[in-house]
Amino acid sequence: MSLSLKSVLITDEIDEKCIKILENSGISVLKNTKFSKEELLVEIADVFKFHEQSSLDYRALKLIPG
């Protein structure tokens, strides 16, 4: 099984080299380490709305600590 990534949301500090590797591979990178819980849920929901017909499990949203 292969995975094709078009974009990545990064919410923890990582080395800029990692971001450059992703971008050089054609992956769009959004890095924000200061999301509130509500802002993070909005970003995740935006990703999931494009996959409503897929087998993605929305229960994963409940795993975000409050």
N, C-alpha and C positions, 0 to 999 in steps of 0.2 A: 504494500500500500504506500503510495507517495502522497506528500502533502505539498500543496502549492500555496505559498503565502503571498498576499498582496500588500498587507499592512500589518504593523505591529504596534501595540500600545505598551510603552515601558513606564512603569510607575515607581521603580527603584533606581537608585544611582548605579550606573554602570560606566565603564570606561568608554570614552568617545570613540575609541577604535572599534568597539563592537557595533556601534551605531553606523559608522562608516562602512563596515563590512556588509551590514544589512542593506544600506542604501546603494552601495556599489553592486549589489545583487539584484537591484530593481525593486526592493521592498520599501514601501513608504513607512517612515518611522515617526510616531508621535510620542514624545517623551514629556511627561509631566509628573513630577514627584510631589506635587502639592494639591492633588485632587482631594476635595472633601468626599465623603461617602456618597453623597447625592450626585456630585459631578461625575464620579467614577461610574455609578449606575447608569447615568445618561449615556456616557461613552460606550459602555458595554451594550446597552440597549440598541444604540445606533448600529453596532456591528451585527447584533442578532436579528435586527429587522430585515437585513438582506438575506438571511438564511432561514426564514420562517418555514419553508417547506422542507428543510433538511432535518436530519436526526439530532440536531443540537439539543442539549438538555438545559432548559431554562432554570432548572433547580440549582444550577451552579451559582446563580445570583445570590442565593440564600447563604452561600458560604462566606460572603464578604463580612468580616466582623464589624460590629457597630460600635 
